[in-house]
Amino acid sequence: MIIVPVKEGENIDRTLKKFKRKFEKTGVIRELRSRQAFVKPSVRRRDELKKAIYVQKLQREEE
Protein backbone atom coordinates (compact mmCIF):
# COMPACT_ATOMS: atom_id res chain seq x y z
CA MET A 1 0.00 0.00 0.00
CA ILE A 2 1.31 3.44 -0.90
CA ILE A 3 1.26 6.03 1.85
CA VAL A 4 1.77 9.71 1.05
CA PRO A 5 2.04 11.98 4.08
CA VAL A 6 0.09 15.21 3.67
CA LYS A 7 1.47 18.28 5.40
CA GLU A 8 -0.75 20.90 6.94
CA GLY A 9 -1.89 23.36 4.27
CA GLU A 10 -0.21 21.44 1.41
CA ASN A 11 -1.83 21.72 -1.99
CA ILE A 12 -3.82 18.62 -3.02
CA ASP A 13 -2.32 18.76 -6.52
CA ARG A 14 1.19 18.43 -5.11
CA THR A 15 0.13 15.48 -2.96
CA LEU A 16 -1.51 13.80 -5.92
CA LYS A 17 1.67 14.30 -7.95
CA LYS A 18 3.71 12.62 -5.19
CA PHE A 19 1.28 9.70 -5.14
CA LYS A 20 1.45 9.26 -8.91
CA ARG A 21 5.26 9.33 -8.83
CA LYS A 22 5.39 6.68 -6.08
CA PHE A 23 2.83 4.54 -7.89
CA GLU A 24 4.77 4.69 -11.16
CA LYS A 25 7.98 3.67 -9.39
CA THR A 26 6.32 0.48 -8.16
CA GLY A 27 5.87 -0.66 -11.79
CA VAL A 28 2.39 -2.08 -11.30
CA ILE A 29 0.93 -0.70 -14.52
CA ARG A 30 4.00 -1.76 -16.54
CA GLU A 31 3.72 -5.30 -15.19
CA LEU A 32 -0.03 -5.49 -15.90
CA ARG A 33 0.50 -4.42 -19.50
CA SER A 34 3.31 -6.92 -20.00
CA ARG A 35 1.12 -9.74 -18.64
CA GLN A 36 -1.71 -9.07 -21.08
CA ALA A 37 0.03 -11.18 -23.71
CA PHE A 38 2.65 -13.90 -23.31
CA VAL A 39 6.06 -13.11 -24.78
CA LYS A 40 8.43 -15.97 -25.42
CA PRO A 41 11.74 -15.74 -23.52
CA SER A 42 13.71 -15.76 -26.79
CA VAL A 43 11.70 -12.81 -28.12
CA ARG A 44 12.09 -10.95 -24.81
CA ARG A 45 15.87 -11.50 -24.92
CA ARG A 46 16.01 -10.30 -28.54
CA ASP A 47 14.12 -7.12 -27.64
CA GLU A 48 16.46 -6.48 -24.69
CA LEU A 49 19.49 -6.84 -26.98
CA LYS A 50 17.96 -4.46 -29.53
CA LYS A 51 17.34 -1.90 -26.79
CA ALA A 52 20.87 -2.29 -25.42
CA ILE A 53 22.36 -1.79 -28.90
CA TYR A 54 20.20 1.29 -29.43
CA VAL A 55 21.19 2.83 -26.08
CA GLN A 56 24.87 2.13 -26.75
CA LYS A 57 24.59 3.79 -30.16
CA LEU A 58 23.02 6.89 -28.58
CA GLN A 59 25.79 7.06 -25.96
CA ARG A 60 28.51 6.81 -28.63
CA GLU A 61 26.90 9.61 -30.66
CA GLU A 62 26.74 11.78 -27.54
CA GLU A 63 30.49 11.49 -26.93
SVG drawing of the C-alpha trace seen along z (x, -y; Angstrom):
<svg xmlns="http://www.w3.org/2000/svg" viewBox="-6 -26 39 44">
<polyline fill="none" stroke="black" stroke-width="0.4" points="0.0,0.0 1.3,-3.4 1.3,-6.0 1.8,-9.7 2.0,-12.0 0.1,-15.2 1.5,-18.3 -0.7,-20.9 -1.9,-23.4 -0.2,-21.4 -1.8,-21.7 -3.8,-18.6 -2.3,-18.8 1.2,-18.4 0.1,-15.5 -1.5,-13.8 1.7,-14.3 3.7,-12.6 1.3,-9.7 1.5,-9.3 5.3,-9.3 5.4,-6.7 2.8,-4.5 4.8,-4.7 8.0,-3.7 6.3,-0.5 5.9,0.7 2.4,2.1 0.9,0.7 4.0,1.8 3.7,5.3 0.0,5.5 0.5,4.4 3.3,6.9 1.1,9.7 -1.7,9.1 0.0,11.2 2.7,13.9 6.1,13.1 8.4,16.0 11.7,15.7 13.7,15.8 11.7,12.8 12.1,10.9 15.9,11.5 16.0,10.3 14.1,7.1 16.5,6.5 19.5,6.8 18.0,4.5 17.3,1.9 20.9,2.3 22.4,1.8 20.2,-1.3 21.2,-2.8 24.9,-2.1 24.6,-3.8 23.0,-6.9 25.8,-7.1 28.5,-6.8 26.9,-9.6 26.7,-11.8 30.5,-11.5"/>
</svg>
